[in-house]
Amino acid sequence: MLISLLLGALTGWLAGKLMGSKGGIIRNIILGLAGSAVGNYIASSLGVGARNSVGSILIGVGGACLLILVGRWLFKDKK
């Protein structure tokens, strides 16, 4: 379980850096874990799968980036 949290934190951190998002370690872990779930769902729907931990991290980063993008669309400032 500790390894999953560490990989989730790494995945969330990478996605945050790629998307220019700001957030702490808890947000990164949540984004990374949720992004991994979303990324794995989308990848399996497309018939793509990860063969190792690097592939899993890349799929997770893609899912987390997608979550950040959707969050920006949903919660953008309405001025």
Summary of the structure (lengths in Angstrom):
residues: 79
radius of gyration: 12.5
end to end distance: 42.6
largest distance: 45.6
contacts: 247
relative contact order: 0.19
helix: 77%
strand: 0%
